Amino acid sequence: MYRIWLLSLCFVFGIANAQAPQPLSYDALLSNYNYDFDVDYFNLDSQGLSLKMAYIYLPAKAGKPVMTLMHGKNFNAHYWTETALLLQKLGYGVLIPDQIGFGKSSKPRDYQFSFAALASHTHALMSQLNINKSIVLGHSMGGMLASRFALMYPQTTQQLILLNPIGLENYLQYVDYKDTNFFYKNELAKTPAGVKAYQQKNYYDGKWNNQFAALTNFITGQIQGPDKELVAWVNAKTYDMIFTQPVITEFKNFTMPVSLIIGTRDRTGPGRNWKKQGVDYELGRYDQLGKSAAALIPHSQLFELTDLGHLPHIEDFKRFKAVLLKVLEAGSKPLE
């Protein structure tokens, strides 16, 4: 009887162990993390290094333009899926790069990251794909990159769309400069619970669901993965360009139609925890920043989405879709 009981107990524990979920674990290149579209790679040489730039490309139907979607710092090409499906259905071509240092692209440890360099890589990729003109949409940090791209390649950028971009403020006016070592320490200290808590509070106004959670999986997996230190270092290095390479000072130089889509609940303010002594300016007031940025830009239109935060295209795609369609229609008309 004792032997039967012991065998039964072992069987139960065996089942329990077999069914216990394994912690997420991804390497620096997200090799085992699947996107919803096929991923290709563009080989490039930069700063003495041979690099691979991952990208998704969905060709346009005849006569339709290509849209290039630029991801934010805490994201990659994967979170553009629903937007890409909509655009594809409408006949648009869609190009979604993972920038160097992000997503499935190379993570060079010794690299001087700049928006100009990333813009140059993206332009080279577009040339390789024979994309001579594109509508460029950038979200969050991707908005700073899209802005730099449009300033560098105005003939390629037929329309610029900025979706809750950071960089609507010149951060070093208000905050102290921090070395990469500061950000590296913070990146190494990240935990899956901390990532969820940050995004739930700052992106989704305390709400949480499976879709929101899924967008943290790649971060969680890399925190727990074999290349944790490398990923943390590269993530730390990419902060520098946010603080030292402002684009807001050049918004007056845009020559193409520009649309700002702003979730007004957003309060993203890089550096707010280390403001300069005596500074009482409130960073990240997107309910005000959209208006002030639009006033600087020739041929600009502002579309505000009240009660939405930093990720309108994730938080409420239906509302984002309605505005995006208006933006695309407005951008197709000649400038007055």
N, C-alpha and C positions, 0 to 999 in steps of 0.2 A: 504493500500500500504506500509506504514512504517513497519507494522508488518511483511509482507511478506519479505521485504528487510532485516529486522533484523534477521528473521529465516534463510534466505539464507546466510547471513554473518556468523552466528553461525555455519551453516553447513560447509561452506568453511573452517573456522578456525578449526572446528573439524576434517575435513579431513587432514588438514595440520599438526595438532598435532599428529594425529594417524600415519601419515607417517614419522614424524621426527625421525631420527635414534637415538636410545638410546646410550649414551656413553658406551664404552666397560668397563666391570667390572668383574674381576676374583679374586677369593680368593687365599690364599697362596698355595693351592694344585691344582689349575687350575681345579677345579671340573667340571666346565661347559665348559672347553676348550677341543675340540675334536682333538685327533691325528688321523692319517690315518690308523693306525693298532690298534688291540685290545691291551689294557694295562693290565698287571698283576702286582701283588705286592709280594715282598719278605720281610718277617718279619725278623728283626734282632735286637739284643740288643747290644748297644754300649754306653760306657761312662755313664752307669747307666740309659739309656733311651731305651724305646721300639720304634723302628722306622720302617717305611715302605718305601721300595725302589721300585719305579715304574720301569717297564721295558717292552720292546717289545721283543718277541722271535719268530723267524721264523725258524723252524727246517730245517736242511740241507737234501738234497737228499743223497742217499747212496754213501759213499766214498768221499763226498765233505766236506771241512773244514767249521768251523764256523768263521765268522768275528764279532768281538766286536767293536762297534762304540762308541767313547767317545766324548761327546759334549763339546762345548766351554762355557765360562762363561755367555755370553749373549744369550745363546741358550738352547735348550733341545732336547730330542729325536726326536721331530717332524721335525726338519730341515734335517734329514737323509732320508726322505721318498724316494726321487728319487734314492738315492744310494742304499737303501735297496731293492727297486723294481728291480734294475739292478742285484744285487747280487742274489736275489731270483730266477730271471729268469735264471741265470747261474748255479743254483743248490746249491749255498752257503747257509749255515745257517747264520742267522743274529741275533745278540743280541745287543739291544740298551737300556742301562740303563739310567734312570734319576738319577744322583748322589744325595746323601743326600744333601739337601739344594737347590736343583734345580728342575725345572719342576713340575711333579706331586708327587715327593717324599716329605718325611717329611722335615719340616723347623724348626729344633730345635734351639731355641733362645740361650740356654746356651750349646754350643758345641765347642770343639776344632777341628776345621777343619784342615785336613792335607791331602796331596796327599797319604801318606801311609795309612791313615784310609780309604779313598775312594777306593784305590786299594784293600785293604783288603775286603771291602764290596763287590766289584765287583768279586773278586776271590771266596768269599763265595757263591755268587749268581751262579756263573758258576759251582761250585761244586754241588749245589742243582739241577742244570739242567743237571748234568753229562757231562759237557763240560770239557774235560781234556786238550785239546789244542785249541788254537784259534789264528787266525790272528788278531792283535790289531791295529786299526786305530784311531788316536786321532787328533782332530782339535783344534787349538787355545789353550785355557787352557787345553782342553782335550789332547793335545799333551804333556803337562807336566805330566798329570796324566798317560797317556799311557806309557811315559818314566819311571815313577816311578814303574808302574805295571810290566813292562818288567824287570826292575832291581830287583824287589822283587820276581818275579815268572818267571824266565827264562825258566823253563821246560814247563810252560803253554803257553808261547808266542812263537809260531812257526815263526812268522814274525811280524815286527813292521813297521807301516806306519805312518809318521808324516806329516800332512797336515797343512801348515802354522801354525806351533805350536808357541805359545809364549814360553819364557824360553830359547831361543837361545842366551840369554845374562843373566848375573848374575846382576840383576837390582840394588841391593844395592851397587854394586861397583860404581854406577853412580848417584844414587838418594838418597834423604833423606828418612828415615823411617817415615811412617805416622801411627798414631794410628787408630784403628777402628772408633773412633768418627769422624775423618776427613772424612772417606768414607761414614759413615752414614749420615752426613750432606749433602754430595754430592748426595747420593741416594734419600734422601727426596726432594731435589730440582729438581729432574728430572721431565720433562714434556713430553707429547706425541710429541709436536713439536720439542723439544730438542733431543729426541731419534731419530726421523726421520732425523734431520739435521746432527747428529753425524754419523749415519750409511750411509747416502747418501754421505757425504763427505769422510769418512774414509774407507768405505767398497766398494763403487761402483763408485768411481771417478766422483761423481756428478750426476750419472744416477739414475733413480728411476722407478719402475714399480709395478704392483699389487703383484707379487711374493715377491719382496723385502719388500713391505709394510706389507704383511701378516705375515712376520716373526717378525714384531714389535708388533703385536696385543697382544700377551700375556704380554709383558712388559707394554704396554699402559693400558691394562686391570688391571694389578696389581697396577700400579701407581694410578689408579682411583678406586681401589677395597677396600673392607672392611678391608683387612689385610696389608694395605700399609706400616705401621710402622714395622711390623714383617718382611715383605719381604725386606724392605730397610736395616734392621739390619742384617739379614742373608747374604744378598748380600754384605754388608760392611765387615762382618767377613771373607768371603771367599777371600777377597783381600790379607789377610795376608800371606797365603801360597804361593801366586804368588811371593811375594817379599822376603820372608824369607826361602823358601825351593827350592833352585835352583836345576836343574837337569843337566844343561850343564856341570857341573864339573865332572859328572860321565859318560858322553857319551862314554868314552873310554872303559867302562866295559860291553857294550852290547855284547852279545854272539850269537844273532840271526841275520838273514838278516834284515837290516834296510833301508827303502827308505824314502827320503824326497821329498815331492811334494810341490813346493814353487811357489806361485804367486808373481812374483818379484816386482810388483807395491806396495805391502803391505808395510806400514810404521808403523805398530802397535808397540808402544813403551811405555808400562806402566811406569808411573812416569816421563815422559819427561817434565811435567810442574813443577816439583819440583826437578830438578837436583841439585846435590851438588855444592856449590860455587866453581867456577873455572873449572868445568868440561865442556869441549866443545865437548865431544863425542856425536855423533848423534845416538840416539836409533832407532831401528826398520828398519834398512836398509836391507830388506829381499833380495835385489839383491846381497848383500854381505854375509848375515848371512847364507844362504843355503850352500854356498861354504865352509865357515869356519866351520860350524857344521859338514858337511860331512867329512871334513878332520880329525875330531876327532874320527869318528866312524869306527870301523873295519867292513868290509863287507857291506859298505854303498853304496847306489846309490842316485844320486841327479837328480830330474826331475824338470826343471824350466819351468814355464808357464809365458812367457813375457806378459806384459800389463794386467795381472789379479792381483786382490788384495787379501784381507784377506779370502775371501770365494770362491775359484775357483769352488767348487761343486755346488754353488748357482749361481754365476755370469755367468758361461759358462759351463754347465754340459757336453756338447758334448766334449769339450777339456779335461775336467777332466776325463771323462769316458775313453778316448783313453789312457791317461797316467795310470789310475788305472789298466786297463787291462794289460799293459806292466809290471807294478809293480807286479801284481799277478803272471804273468808268470815267471818273474825273481825270485820271492820269492819261487816258487815251485822247483827250481833247487837246488841241494846240494851246500853247501859252498865249495869254492876252498881253 
